[in-house]
């Protein structure tokens, strides 16, 4: 009788372990895993790109001195990571009393007033969707990356819609569309 109960209990334990093996994490959990591995908090970094695929999450973020690129599998395993030294782009206005974050927001030192300069990532994505005339609710695999390209702060935006990959680059400060492209996938 005792052997039968032990067998049933160990079977339940194995079932619980196997059920936990197939657990898929959320985007927020994947983000926390990347930050924990980097030894940073959300407040210490600026996220410049987030991608979600069928089986993984990708994050690019930076501090004032280092950039991080993570791919987290949907089971919480770090599949890839890359770090590089990083220097935040200088602002064209030369605001030496202000600290610029990677997303174009400026916070005045000594005060907690925040001024937005240029486009936010959401505004840039909305412009890309409007430019291409696609349904913003149906786009997938959205990637928004802030770059310093040819002397400009730009957002490089890619997404999928109806079996096509859309690419869009826009100047953050002037809202000038720099380039667009549509490829069949």
N, C-alpha and C positions, 0 to 999 in steps of 0.2 A: 504494500500500500504506500509506504513512504517513497519508494522508487518511482511510482506513478505520479505522485504529487511533484516530486523533484523534476521529473521529465516535463510535466505541464508548465511548471514555473520557469524552467530554463527555456522552454519553447516560447513563452510569453516574452522573456527577456531578449531573446534573439530577434523576435518580431519587432520589438520596440527599437532595437539597435538598427535593424535593417530599414525600418520606417524612417528613422532619422537620417539615414544615408542619402535618401532621395530628396531631402529638404532643399527647396530653392529659396534663396535670400532675396530681399527687396533691394531696390536701388539705394535706399538710405542705409541699409546694413552694409552694403558693398562700399559705400562712401566712407562709413565709419571704419571699416577694415583697412582701407587705404590710408586714412588719416592716422589711425593707431600705429600702423606699420611705419609711417613716416615720422612718428613721434610728434605730431602737430595736432592742433585743434582747428575747428572750423573758422574761428576768429583770426587765426594766424595766417590763413591762406586765401588766395583768390582763385576760384575755379574758372577755367577758361574753356573747358570742353567736357561734355558728358555724353557717352554713347551707350545705348542699350541694344544688345543683340539677343538672339534667341537663347544663348547659353552663357553670356558674359556681360560685364559692365566695364566701360572704359572711362577713366577720369584723368584729366590733365589739370594741374593746379600749380601754383607757385607762391613762394615767399619773395621777399625783396632780393634774396641771394641765390635761390635754388628753384629749379622747376622739377616737377614730378609727373610721371606718366605711368598709370597703373591699369592693368587688366585683371579684373576679379571674376573668376568663374562663378556660375550661379549657385555653386555649393559652398561659396565663401573662401575658396582657395585662391591665393595670389598666383595667377598664371604668368604674368610678366610685370616687371617694374623697371623704370629707368629714371635716373636723376641726372641733372646737368646743372652746372653753375648758371645763374641767371642774373641779368641786370635789368631792372624795370626801365621801360622807355622813359626818356625825359619828356616833360610836357613842352609843347611849342611856345607856351606863354611864359615860360621861365618862372613859374611860381615857386620861388625858393622857400617860402614860408609854409608851403602846403606839401602834404605827402600824397603821392598819386598811387592808387591801387591799380591793379591790372585791368579792371573793368571800366575805367574812365571816371570813377567817382573820386572826388577830392574831399578830404577831411582836413579842416584847418587845425593846425596844432594849437593846443591851449584851449580851444573851444570845441564843442561837439556839434558844430553845424556842418551839414553835408550838402555840397553842391554837386549837381550832376553836370558833367561836361560831355556833350556829344550823346551818341546813341547808347542805350542799354542793349544787352543781348536780346531781350524780348522785342524791343523796337526794331532791331536789325532783322530778326527772324520774320516779323510781321511785314517788313518792307520786301523781303525776299519772296514770301508767299504771295503778296500782292503783285509784285513784279511778274512772277511766273503765272499768276492767275490760277493757282491750285487751291484745293480745299485744305486749309490749315489743320483741320481735325483728322485728316486722313494721311498726313505725312508720317513717315517712320524713319528710324535710324538717323535722327537729327544730331549733327555735330556742329558746334559753334566754337571756333577757336580764335582767340585774339592774338594778333601778330603785329610785329613792327616790320613793315614791308616797304622798301623803297622810300624811306623817310616818312611813312604814314603809319598811324595806328589804324588797323583795319580788323574787321570781323570776317573770317573765312567761314562760310556756312555751307554745309552739305546736308542733303536729305533725300529720301526716296519717296516717290509718288508714282503710282500706276506703272510699275516696272521701268522707271527711269530714275537716274541719279541727277539731282539738280545741284549745281555749285553756284555760289554767289559771294562776291567779295565787295565790301562796302567800307568807305572811310568813316571811322567813328566820329570824327570831329565835324566833317562837312556834309555827311550823308550822301556823298557822291558814290554812285555805283561804279566800281572799278572794273569788274568783269563778271560775266555770267556764262554758264555752260549747262547743256542738257545732254546726258549720255544714256543710251539704252543699256539696261542690265540684264 
